[in-house]
Amino acid sequence: MVQSAVLGFPRIGAQRELKKVTEAYWSGKATVDELFQVGKELREKNWKLQKEAGVDIIPSNDFSFYDQVLDHSLLFNVIPDRYSKYNLPAIDTLFAMGRGLQRPATETSPAVDVTALEMVKWFDSNYHYVRPTFSKTVEFKLNSSKPVDEFLEAKALGIHTRPVLVGPVSYLYLGKADKDNLELEPITLLEKLLPVYAELLAKLKEAGADTVQIDEPVLVLDLPAEVQAAYKTAYEYLASETAPKLFLTTYFGDVRPNIASIKGLPVAGVHADFVRVPEQLDEVVAALSPSQILSVGIVNGRNIWKSNFAKAIDFVNSAIAKVGAERVIVATSSSLLHTPVTLASEKKIPAEIKDWFAFATEKVTEVVTIAKAVTDGTESIAEVLAANAKSISARETSSITNDAAVRERVAKITEDQARRKSPFGVRLAAQKKALGIPLFPTTTIGSFPQTKDIRIVRNKFTKGEITAEEYEKFIEKEIADVVKFQEEVGLDVLVHGEPERNDMVQYFGEKLNGFVFTTNGWVQSYGSRYVRPPIVVGDVSRPGPMTVKESKYAQSITKKPMKGMLTGPVTCLRWSFPRDDISAKLQAQQLALALRDEVQDLEAAGVYVIQVDEPAIREGLPLRAGAERDDYVNWAVESFRLATSGVEDSTQIHSHFCYSDLDPNHIKALDADVVSIEFSKKDDPKYIQEFSEYPNHIGLGLFDIHSPRVPAKDEFVGRIADILKVYPQENLWVNPDCGLKTRGWTETRASLQNMVDAAKEFRAKYVATA
């Protein structure tokens, strides 16, 4: 019998139950007991759903109140002193590390003021993890029994699970040294960490776990020799009579360049992602011993398209032919964390299109179906296979997916369309003359707080409870209030605040041809921040202006420059569920042409500063160096330049990037006049140095917008002074890390005022000495 396995399931709840209770806890409206109870209910619901679907191998410890990597930092006592000194309850320490904490002293507790740890993208996904931060003196120890507790919790329900752990090599390699130990290579801490992993594994075995899923996703990266060698050290240490069987799990890419690190490891089996790289099957099989199991990741954990059962079954059968049915498991390619919970609650997607999709719940059923087909024969599920084949064929032949006019326009793209009229120096002179921007110009990244009132009125408009005219008047008032606020604070380049926008990608998708949208298709991005990615179902085009009305109005009520705010083509693509039937390059080109029209319309409307955000451009970078990566960089850069190059020299093009390890050369290639980059949680001076020779203008983000914490003016002054040690003052902009949508107005005003006051201090100093 071929077993079925799920590597992880969304923890957020079909109705965002986790977000609601977590934010209620942060605001003091829910107790810690209520928080834990909702977590318990979600875990139980997820386990039972998979059990009832017939999954053989169900995960536990895939639940987290914030981030699974951060959970491991708390679990193994990788807690920097700035958090541990407050002796907070464990859950509050977890949240402080994830989002920072600032609160005044009370009669029973001291004041707390601590920034968050660095947050970065999880490989090439839009999920963010909290990066472990190590010191030479870290004392690894078990701080909790979470993996054991959740295994026993499922066991009490009559459900035997396979606990999930991030493997020791990946955990260390994905971390970094703290600012006082920058020479430390985290992988050198492996021998100190392994006994704690061994202790945890022994406790899991004692609790009844027979197998543990050990995720080692860094095996799909370009690894240095010492990290490759660490696998032998780690797994020979961990594989013992006191430990459960270990199942090594990789995903998101190609393990072949590191296959020697896997071969010979004392593990029960290996999982590989054959959705991403089906070509790696032979070499993965060759690396297995005669007793090791092959877990075939064949149901896509990263997208929402229905599996092609015929192709999936053929692939699994080819694996069976190589190793035997008794040594094959049918599995999701990765955790289903990256997909919405269920398609069942989607009532507004046209039936024809909805039939093409499978969300997490449906993918669970797909795994079970494929396992049954290869075990009992395809005749055992003949009706299911026929229905699946019909769905696949219907999508392939649908008129919805193809637009001849769009394809023709893409075919006529020229190199000149992706080039500005003049080099940056010429453009800068024209912009200085036209815009009158001062030294150390201050601005924000785009969005301002989306209050409850905004969400209520938008919801009323969506439901038809107010007229378009009433909604437009409300939005204009919100814009006017935001413009007035920015003028009062003293910002130099303003934004309209985006009160009309539900999301920086969904908003544009709703105004473009080729997209469909969900009602409850939420996916976790980080912490309590969830997104509803649009779904690209057909060729993309712009039927009309998308942002011009609001930006033109905002510019009309101020004498200061107003930024038009757009989301770039690669980010629109990466933060949607893209098509899998045409190339990402073609989809990005289609989006770039639509945005090019919008950029030109903004300029024609009198908006002469235009920001085209591309925070996902690094996220889309193939995980390994080589021809595929080089090709991606070329077309991603060209897509951005195609969208932004159709304007006059005097129009200033901005772009924004966040929460990624950026390559300055890729940013330079975009040829934006100004770039703003998330920086507040970077504590390695080398990061500033990497951008010291950036030729255009840059704003390194000065405060963390994911935290309610308000930095003092002196903190901003110190941060700017550090940047000026390596970066010329005439090129430096002053701005936050990212948009302010999730913040409250009180902390927004205080933070921005302190930021502006710091910029004015430097402006006065440098103008006086000029």
Secondary structure, DSSP 4 states (H G I P E B T S, - for coil): --EEE-S----S-TT-HHHHHHHHHHTTSS-HHHHHHHHHHHHHHHHHHHHHHT-SBEEES---SS-HHHHHHHHTT---HHHHTT---HHHHHHHHHH-EEE---SSS--EEEPPPPEEE-TTSS-EEEPPEE-TT--------HHHHHHHHHHHTT--EEEEEE-HHHHHHT-EE-TT-TT--GGGGHHHHHHHHHHHHHHHHHHT-SEEEEE-GGGGS---HHHHHHHHHHHHHH-STTS-EEEEE--SS--GGGHHHHTT---SEEEEETTT-GGGHHHHHHHS-TT-EEEEEEE-SS--BPP-HHHHHHHHHHHHHHH-GGGEEEEESS-GGGS-S-STT--SS-HHHHTTB--HHHHHHHHHHHHHHHHH-GGGGHHHHHHHHHHHHHHHH-GGG--HHHHHHHHT--GGGGS-SS-HHHHHHHHHHHH---SS-B---SB----HHHHHHHHHHHTTSS-HHHHHHHHHHHHHHHHHHHHHHT-SSB--B-TT-S-TTHHHHTTSEEEE--SS--EEEETTEEE---EEEEEEE-SS-SSHHHHHHHHHT-SS-BEEEEE-HHHHHHTSB--SSS-HHHHHHHHHHHHHHHHHHHHHTT--EEEEE-TTTTTTS-SS-SHHHHHHHHHHHHHHHHHH-SS-TTSEEEEEE-SS---HHHHHHH--SEEEE--TT---HHHHHHTTT-SSEEEE--S-TTS-----HHHHHHHHHHHHTTS-GGGEEB--SS--TTS-HHHHHHHHHHHHHHHHHHHHHHHHT-
